[in-house]
Amino acid sequence: MSKKVLVLGEAREGALRNVSYEAIAAAKQISEGGEIVSVLLGDSVKELATELVKYGADRVITVEHPHLKQYTSDGYGQALLAVIDQEKPEAIVFGHTALGKDLSPKIASKLQVGLVSDVTAIEGEGDAAVYVRPIYSGKAFEKVKVKDGIKFITIRPNNIAPLVKDDGKTGDVSSLSVEITNLRTIIKEVVRKSSEGVDLSEAKVVIAGGRGVKSEEGFAPLKELADVLGGAVGASRGACDADYCDYSLQIGQTGKVVTPDLYIAAGISGAIQHLAGMSNSKIIVAINKDPEANIFKVADYGIVGDLFEVIPMLTEEFKKLKVNA
Amino acid sequence: MNIYVLVKRTFDTEEKIAVSGGKIQEDGAEFIINPYDEYAIEEAIQVRDAHGGEVTVLTMGGEDAEKQLRTALAMGADKAVLINIEDDVEEMDQFTAAYIISEYLKDKNPDLILAGNVAIDGGSGQVGPRVAELLGINYVTTITNLEINGTSVSIKRDVEGDTEVLETSLPLLVTAQQGLNEPRYPSLPGIMKAKKKPLEEVELDDLDIDEDDVEAKTETIEIYLPPKKEAGKVLEGELAEQVKELVHLLHSEAKVI
């Protein structure tokens, strides 16, 4: 039976995040032909709405309020619950982002429903849909079914392909006015530490450095390669503990979980805790001086060598490839 | 200050995961306190030492979880509570866990509840915020710094690598992110003292919870290991040639660039 699915769109610095489109694709599969309604919350988000339609939303509802300029669970919770109350969706999809992780349990608790977090694939459609999610830091997977009530999931970025963009598609954009009151959290400041541009958890290419990078300056060639490939720089815990980089770059069991198309591990030995954060990447390249390093066991391609020689050469080769393409 | 810490017993991070009969094999595996919960315990102890009060660590599970509670007591927590669901709950999910925990906490008037931001086994990160919502108190997830002044609370939290600085107030639930502190190891005197610290055990009956009230909303129908990765290709030859070949492979064979 077709289902109405509500999808939370998420903007970051004035642009929609990819996971918003991926969530629409997930919604499509759950909806079995039912209506897909995207929701955008913020202080000024209306102009982003048509983009969601082009990626498959049938309709977009915006809630604009000065108190929604920055995310708080109270503000976004009130706005979203008002939309849910109006639309009565049979399923809800969020991105498994900082925002999605923070907000979804609150909404699920309020609605007294289950929530399947961090979904990487959906098998089957509608009521028969089964949600695949990694457990034990990606060392195993489980398939989860929602028994009854609203089907509520969050999807891991970079795993479910968005629908093909249709520039000719049109859909209704409406706004809902919601009173936002009694915010218990006041955001004073957001200190941007993550590298400008590409978001590590959504990056298609990640260049990660480990202890082999040896110093803060050692990350410069990695950054250069990341820039050429439009990717992001990450790090192992070893590199963070040694103060070569900020913990915001850490990939692993503690730290971020990433699943890019291409993961280049430079000077990373491949401790099991690190693998937990990246082993589900599509293609893994290992560059390490030690041919016995554990990282080669999970790598699709490996080069035994000094990263300070290999990385700049790679950067040059990719530049050539780009020029020729 | 009345401080509670939600703790989960999990697989040791170094354990190999094996599946048999559709379940994760637990026989012979080492169990630990979920690493993120250790940050929560450490923070709770520091807050108590600075502001006075009492730290109670709380877990839900079977008798086996006593060991992790004793470890938390040895670190410096004052009391422990085990909500023993072994005989009452067969299938549970995050809804179940949050409901039971909040039923226990609802008349305890906690000022501050701490938890890990995620457990490394189930990995959903839901239970903390769900408990806060059920108790009607505010929550802040993935915190890296906590300062309490009377009932005002200043927090830094990690938002995908950025730091958000915010103000809120007690009562409050927070979930710990790495970087919050360096959890201490239990000291030998701490371990000795922990043996005598109170560990209360309660069951669903004691909380007036009917098994039907906590029926899971979701169901795990299968658990499996990821497909084994085939051994990769370690390139050979002159370094410059290897680099050229790698770029070619990524472009033409793997098609990721």
Boltz contact constraints between the chains, C-beta under 6 A:
constraints:
  - contact:
      token1: [A, 98]
      token2: [B, 159]
      max_distance: 6.0
  - contact:
      token1: [A, 98]
      token2: [B, 160]
      max_distance: 6.0
  - contact:
      token1: [A, 101]
      token2: [B, 125]
      max_distance: 6.0
  - contact:
      token1: [A, 102]
      token2: [B, 141]
      max_distance: 6.0
  - contact:
      token1: [A, 105]
      token2: [B, 126]
      max_distance: 6.0
  - contact:
      token1: [A, 105]
      token2: [B, 129]
      max_distance: 6.0
  - contact:
      token1: [A, 105]
      token2: [B, 130]
      max_distance: 6.0
  - contact:
      token1: [A, 106]
      token2: [B, 129]
      max_distance: 6.0
  - contact:
      token1: [A, 106]
      token2: [B, 133]
      max_distance: 6.0
  - contact:
      token1: [A, 109]
      token2: [B, 130]
      max_distance: 6.0
  - contact:
      token1: [A, 109]
      token2: [B, 133]
      max_distance: 6.0
  - contact:
      token1: [A, 109]
      token2: [B, 134]
      max_distance: 6.0
  - contact:
      token1: [A, 113]
      token2: [B, 217]
      max_distance: 6.0
  - contact:
      token1: [A, 114]
      token2: [B, 93]
      max_distance: 6.0
  - contact:
      token1: [A, 114]
      token2: [B, 95]
      max_distance: 6.0
  - contact:
      token1: [A, 114]
      token2: [B, 217]
      max_distance: 6.0
  - contact:
      token1: [A, 114]
      token2: [B, 218]
      max_distance: 6.0
  - contact:
      token1: [A, 115]
      token2: [B, 126]
      max_distance: 6.0
  - contact:
      token1: [A, 116]
      token2: [B, 218]
      max_distance: 6.0
  - contact:
      token1: [A, 117]
      token2: [B, 124]
      max_distance: 6.0
  - contact:
      token1: [A, 135]
      token2: [B, 123]
      max_distance: 6.0
  - contact:
      token1: [A, 136]
      token2: [B, 17]
      max_distance: 6.0
  - contact:
      token1: [A, 136]
      token2: [B, 121]
      max_distance: 6.0
  - contact:
      token1: [A, 137]
      token2: [B, 120]
      max_distance: 6.0
  - contact:
      token1: [A, 139]
      token2: [B, 17]
      max_distance: 6.0
  - contact:
      token1: [A, 140]
      token2: [B, 17]
      max_distance: 6.0
  - contact:
      token1: [A, 140]
      token2: [B, 223]
      max_distance: 6.0
  - contact:
      token1: [A, 140]
      token2: [B, 225]
      max_distance: 6.0
  - contact:
      token1: [A, 141]
      token2: [B, 224]
      max_distance: 6.0
  - contact:
      token1: [A, 142]
      token2: [B, 220]
      max_distance: 6.0
  - contact:
      token1: [A, 142]
      token2: [B, 223]
      max_distance: 6.0
  - contact:
      token1: [A, 143]
      token2: [B, 221]
      max_distance: 6.0
  - contact:
      token1: [A, 143]
      token2: [B, 222]
      max_distance: 6.0
  - contact:
      token1: [A, 144]
      token2: [B, 218]
      max_distance: 6.0
  - contact:
      token1: [A, 144]
      token2: [B, 220]
      max_distance: 6.0
  - contact:
      token1: [A, 145]
      token2: [B, 219]
      max_distance: 6.0
  - contact:
      token1: [A, 145]
      token2: [B, 221]
      max_distance: 6.0
  - contact:
      token1: [A, 146]
      token2: [B, 218]
      max_distance: 6.0
  - contact:
      token1: [A, 147]
      token2: [B, 217]
      max_distance: 6.0
  - contact:
      token1: [A, 147]
      token2: [B, 219]
      max_distance: 6.0
  - contact:
      token1: [A, 184]
      token2: [B, 138]
      max_distance: 6.0
  - contact:
      token1: [A, 184]
      token2: [B, 168]
      max_distance: 6.0
  - contact:
      token1: [A, 185]
      token2: [B, 166]
      max_distance: 6.0
  - contact:
      token1: [A, 185]
      token2: [B, 168]
      max_distance: 6.0
  - contact:
      token1: [A, 186]
      token2: [B, 167]
      max_distance: 6.0
  - contact:
      token1: [A, 187]
      token2: [B, 166]
      max_distance: 6.0
  - contact:
      token1: [A, 188]
      token2: [B, 165]
      max_distance: 6.0
  - contact:
      token1: [A, 188]
      token2: [B, 166]
      max_distance: 6.0
  - contact:
      token1: [A, 189]
      token2: [B, 165]
      max_distance: 6.0
  - contact:
      token1: [A, 190]
      token2: [B, 162]
      max_distance: 6.0
  - contact:
      token1: [A, 190]
      token2: [B, 164]
      max_distance: 6.0
  - contact:
      token1: [A, 191]
      token2: [B, 163]
      max_distance: 6.0
  - contact:
      token1: [A, 192]
      token2: [B, 162]
      max_distance: 6.0
  - contact:
      token1: [A, 193]
      token2: [B, 161]
      max_distance: 6.0
  - contact:
      token1: [A, 193]
      token2: [B, 162]
      max_distance: 6.0
  - contact:
      token1: [A, 194]
      token2: [B, 161]
      max_distance: 6.0
  - contact:
      token1: [A, 194]
      token2: [B, 162]
      max_distance: 6.0
  - contact:
      token1: [A, 201]
      token2: [B, 160]
      max_distance: 6.0
  - contact:
      token1: [A, 247]
      token2: [B, 179]
      max_distance: 6.0
  - contact:
      token1: [A, 248]
      token2: [B, 161]
      max_distance: 6.0
  - contact:
      token1: [A, 253]
      token2: [B, 13]
      max_distance: 6.0
  - contact:
      token1: [A, 253]
      token2: [B, 120]
      max_distance: 6.0
  - contact:
      token1: [A, 254]
      token2: [B, 178]
      max_distance: 6.0
  - contact:
      token1: [A, 261]
      token2: [B, 256]
      max_distance: 6.0
  - contact:
      token1: [A, 262]
      token2: [B, 256]
      max_distance: 6.0
  - contact:
      token1: [A, 273]
      token2: [B, 13]
      max_distance: 6.0
  - contact:
      token1: [A, 283]
      token2: [B, 254]
      max_distance: 6.0
  - contact:
      token1: [A, 283]
      token2: [B, 256]
      max_distance: 6.0
  - contact:
      token1: [A, 298]
      token2: [B, 229]
      max_distance: 6.0
  - contact:
      token1: [A, 299]
      token2: [B, 232]
      max_distance: 6.0
  - contact:
      token1: [A, 300]
      token2: [B, 232]
      max_distance: 6.0
  - contact:
      token1: [A, 301]
      token2: [B, 232]
      max_distance: 6.0
  - contact:
      token1: [A, 301]
      token2: [B, 233]
      max_distance: 6.0
  - contact:
      token1: [A, 301]
      token2: [B, 246]
      max_distance: 6.0
  - contact:
      token1: [A, 301]
      token2: [B, 249]
      max_distance: 6.0
  - contact:
      token1: [A, 302]
      token2: [B, 232]
      max_distance: 6.0
  - contact:
      token1: [A, 302]
      token2: [B, 234]
      max_distance: 6.0
  - contact:
      token1: [A, 303]
      token2: [B, 235]
      max_distance: 6.0
  - contact:
      token1: [A, 303]
      token2: [B, 242]
      max_distance: 6.0
  - contact:
      token1: [A, 305]
      token2: [B, 239]
      max_distance: 6.0
  - contact:
      token1: [A, 313]
      token2: [B, 243]
      max_distance: 6.0
  - contact:
      token1: [A, 314]
      token2: [B, 243]
      max_distance: 6.0
  - contact:
      token1: [A, 317]
      token2: [B, 243]
      max_distance: 6.0
  - contact:
      token1: [A, 317]
      token2: [B, 247]
      max_distance: 6.0
  - contact:
      token1: [A, 321]
      token2: [B, 247]
      max_distance: 6.0
